[in-house]
Amino acid sequence: MPFAIAGALVVGLSLGIFGSGGSILTIPVLVYLLGHDSKIAIAESLAIVGSIALVGSGRFARSHLVDWRMALLFGLPGMGGTYLGAFLASLVTGSVQLLVFGTIMLLASYMMWKRSKGGLADAGEDSEQAPARHFLKSMRDGAVVGVVTGFVGVGGGFLIVPALVILGGLTMRRAVGTSLVIISMNAAIGFVKYLQVLSDLGGRVDWTTIGIFAVVGIIGSLIGKSLNTRINQAALQRGFAVFLVVMALFVIAREAPSAFGTPATPAAQLQEGGSP
């Protein structure tokens, strides 16, 4: 449990500093350290990261660093996409989900490394002065991120933040705050759908784990928000990107044999890829 608490703290720090990375860390901790079944871990991750993101977004909102128009533009299609993604997840085994999750971790590491190079640092403009552009592209991207969120339980901040900067014209800090609102919206609908999926499979989430992770993660996010402008984010992002590559390769190597093996029956899906 000490390792799990440390992991929850890092999850909160990541969300507070970068506006992303929470679920990327939460799911491996739940699956490989605590031994939770993969589908249950994904559901728990949605509740944990959604709670942390919701509280974290409050501090950004009080600092006027949330663009509510873009939050709705991304978030509403994202909620629909998340519901669809969670439904699609019920059709495959947990190992397949974790294999896709590992692949997405590689994408997240690339996006994190790219951000560390400063490619997005000055790409945004003050959103209140930015023209209303790329409306359909923003809604499309929101829906795509939602499907990813629902299918593998990641909040999608590593995709949302660059999209808000490039398409929405937001500054980086404003994009981070807005992404937290969107993550909390997507996570809420995804968690509700996953409760139904788990009920059909005879599984249930561990509310104690969710509570501990949420509380510790919220503390971490508040610390991360206070450190947001005081640390060398570029160096931290590069280090985090390398860590994600290592974790992604571990997950892929571990889950690929099961994912490409004999398809499991629905009753066995909770055990596929769930135990260390």
N, C-alpha and C positions, 0 to 999 in steps of 0.2 A: 504493500500500500504506500510506503514512502515514495517509491518510484512513480507510482500513479499520481500522487499529490504533486510531485515535482513536475510531472508531465502536464498536469492541469494548469500549473502556474505558468509554464512556458507557453501553453496554448493561449492563455489570457494575455501574456506579454506580446505575443505575435499579433493578436487581433488589435491590441491597443496601439502598437507601434506601426504596423504595416496595413491594418485593415483586412488582413487575409492570413492564411496559414493555419487557422484554428483546427479545422477538421482534418487537415493533412497530418497533423500530429495526434489528434484525439483517437482516430480509428486504430492506428497501430498500437497505441497504448492499451486500448480496451481489448483488442484481439490478442496481441502477443504477450502483453504483460499480465492482464487480468484474466485471459482465457475466455472471453465472451464470444459467443457465436457471432459470425460476421454480420448477419442480418440484424441481430439485436444490437450489436455495436454501432452499426450505421444509424439505427433509430435513436439510440442513446446519444450519438454524436450530434444529431440534428437538434435534440433538446438542449444539450450542453452548449453547443456553439451558438444556437439561437438565443439562449438566455444571456450569454456573455456579450454577444453582439448588441442585444437590445439595451443592456445597461451601458455598454460602452458608447453607443450612439447618443445616449442622453447627454454625456459630457460634450460631445462634438456639437450637438444641437444647441446647448446653452452657449457655446462659443460661436454660434451662427456659422457652423461649418458643415451643415447638411443642406443639400439642394433638394427640397421636397418634390419639386416638379420631376426631376430626374429619378428620384427614388420611386415615384409612382410609375413613371414611364418604363423603368426597368423592372420594378417589383411586381406589378400586376401581371404582366405576361410571364414573369419568372415564377409566380405562384402556380399558374396554370401548367407551366412546364415541369415544375417540381412534382405536382400531382401525377402527371403523365410518367415521369421518370420513376417514381415510386411504384406505380402500377407495372411498368416494364420490369422492374427489379424482382417482382414476385414471380416472373416467368423464368428466371435463371437461378443457378446455384450461387451460394455465397462466394465460392472460389472464383467464379467468373466475375462477380462484382469486384472482388479484391484485385484481380488481375487488371481490370479496367482502372481501378483506383491507382494501382502502381504506375500505369501508363500516364494517368493524369498527373501524378506526382512529378514525373519527368517534365511534363509540360509546365507545371507550376515552377519547377526549378529554373527552367529556361526563362520564363516570364520574370521571375525574381532576379535572375542575373541581369537580364536586359534592363530592368528598372534600376539596378545598382549602377549601371553605366551612365545614368542620367538621361536616358532617351526620352523619359516622360516628365522630367523635372520641370521643364519650362514649356511643355506642350500645351498645357491648359491656360485658359484665360479666365478672368472673373466671370463666373457663370451668369451673374445677373446682367452682364453686358454682352454675353455671347448670343448670337442669333439662334433662333429655334431651328436647328438643322438635324439632318440624319434621324428624323423622327422614326421612320419605319425600321431603320437599321438598329436603332436603340431598342426598340420593342423586340426585334428579332433576336438580338444578342441577349436580351433579358430572358427570353423564352429558352434559348439554347443553354444558358447558364442554369436555368431552373431544371431542365431535364437532367443535366449533370448532377445537380444537387440531389434530386430525387433518386437517381440511379445508384450513386455511390456515396451519398451523404456528405459531400464536400460543400462548403459554403459558396465557393467560387469567387472569393475576393480577389484572387490573383488574376482572374479574367475580368471581373467587374471594374476594378480600379483603372486599368488601362483603357477600357472602353469608355468610362466616364470622362477620362481626361481627353481622349482623342475625339469621341463623338459628341460628348456633352460640353466640352470646352471648360471643364472644371479644373481648378488648381489641384495639386496633388493632395494637400491636406483636406480640402473640401471633398475630394473624391473618396478619400479614406472614410470620412464621417458618413458620407452618403452610402458607401458600400456596406457599412455596418447595419444601416436601416434595411437595406435590400436583403442582406443575409438573414436578418431576423424574420423578415416576412416570408422568405422562401423556406426557412427552417421550420417555421410554425406549421405551414400547410403540409410540408413533407413529413413531419413527425406525426401529425394526425392520420395521414394516409398509412404510415408504417405501422401504427398501432392496429389498424385494420388488417394489414398484411400479416403481422405477427399473430394476430388472433386466429386467422385462417390456418396458420401453420402450427398453432399450438404453442407459441412462444410468448414471452413477455419481457419487458425491460426491467432493469434493476433501478428502482427509484432512488435508492440510497446512493448508488454510484453517480447517478445524474446529479443529485443534490450536492455531493461532495465536490465533484468536478466543477459544477456551476459556481459554487461559492468561491472556491480557490481560484477558478479561472476569472471570475469577476474582479477579485482582488488584483490578479495579475494584469488584467486589462486596464484598471485604473492606474496602476504603476506605469504600464506601458504608455498610456496617454500622457502622463506627466513627463515621461522621458522622450516623447515624440520629437521634440525640437532640440534636445540636448545631446544627442548621441550621433555618431557617425553612421547614418543609416546605410550608406553605400557599402561599407565594409561588412556590416552586420547582414545585409541582404545577400552578399556574395557567400558568406559563410553558411547562411541558411540554405542557399541554393545548392551548395555542395552536399550539405547534410541530407537534403531531399533526394538527391541523386542516389546516395548510398542507401537510404531507406527504400526508395523505389525499386532498386535492383534486388534488395532483400525480399520485398513483398512479391515481386514478379517471379523470382527464382523459387520461392516457397509455394506459390499458388498455381503456377503454370501446369505442373503435373496433374493436379486435381481438376483444373479447369478444362484441360483437353482429354481427360479420362472419360470413363463411362458416365453419361448423364445421370444425375441423382434424381430420385423420386421427390415429389414435393415434401413428403414427410422427412426426408433426409437433408433438405436444404439448410436447415438450421445448424446442422453439424458440419456441412461442407465448408472448409476453410475457417472454422471457428475456433478450434482448439489448438494450442501450441504443441 
